[in-house]
Amino acid sequence: MLKSRLQMWRISWRDTLILVNEFRAPLLLFTAAVFGGGLLYHWLAQMVGEPAQSLTQSIYTVLTATFLQPMGDFPRHGSCKSSILLCRLWV
């Protein structure tokens, strides 16, 4: 029984590594887009006085906007609105 579980764990881990290697470029691009969009949104929000409290919240806002999920209040300033909409279109 223990040998069977260990074998299944190894097979699952091998399959996971195969998938990660297969989709490495899209995963890196998506991660860069979310973090870069979060940095851009945070910078724009600080510049125009939008209520983005932290960099983490800005990255989370971009991540939720990427999947078209509601994220609370929509930004009031045009440059912040456009950065969120561009992130939705780009990813």
Summary of the structure (lengths in Angstrom):
residues: 91
radius of gyration: 18.6
end to end distance: 44.3
largest distance: 61.2
contacts: 229
relative contact order: 0.13
helix: 78%
strand: 0%
